[in-house]
């Protein structure tokens, strides 16, 4: 069949041939072949169908529906309406690695240095995925500076039920952090073996349940925690957060090198604090510069996921434990939602194959 538009009303066979081109954003396989296009009906110049998609691809549901409608109305201009109903496809995740974490994608969020807003970006990514409809866990592995509980307004020690640590429910996320287990203001002074043991517990003994995404907020730098974590679970990949100026990019490059050294794919780079738009006059000020992360990502051959500007509201939401409000804030939400979509789209393009446990390249 030709791909050119036809003025004739399509038959069911015509529609099925066109729909065979639409792929599942999670697996990359044909939705029609996977029986994910259901209840196809033709009523004169109107077509209706049900599209079954998994919660892992939730951030791309709207784009997939629009793409399907655009395909059919472009291929068959005689159609007056294409109605798509969405159904949730139950595609449970499989345990990943010897620790048995049941998550389809495990994503580490790291940086080469502190002070670049890594934890805010990690929390916002997790919240954005959850807001779209995915099942998300957030593990705060920044044991020396655990800020995730504060950013999410979470408190109280996790319960232990039948030898399993119950994660805290925070803003729709399942979350665990050493910050929930130590007294406020108490410093964590641990050597490498203690850190490794705690991370193992957080991965093995926490009752995460089935997840689409486990987002891990890593400590800054390339020290013990990063190395231990990279060897405990088969990470899907890593996101590197930096600010635009050269001094921050130098450390971000080291973080990219660290992930590559342990064979962890780098899923992309986020430029945080990328310019400030004055709320009074609308003028933009590039306080830390602009575009540095995008240029460096291109040089390193990795994806640029997007930028997040300096906004007073992001700081206020973090300070008040209301980071979830970033996803409804008109000054921040469009940037964060774009980053989430690009990340999920990159995962879909990479395919569903599980990453092997990393090995150190000498």
Beta strands, then each sheet from edge to edge (+ up, - down):
strand 1: 37-43
strand 2: 46-54
strand 3: 81-89
strand 4: 95-96
strand 5: 101-110
strand 6: 136-140
strand 7: 160-161
strand 8: 164-165
strand 9: 168-170
strand 10: 173-177
strand 11: 211-217
strand 12: 237-243
strand 13: 266-277
strand 14: 284-285
strand 15: 304-310
sheet 1: 1+ 2- 3-
sheet 2: 4+ 5- 11- 6- 10- 9+
sheet 3: 4+ 5- 12- 13- 14+
sheet 4: 4+ 5- 12- 13- 15-
sheet 5: 7+ 8-
end
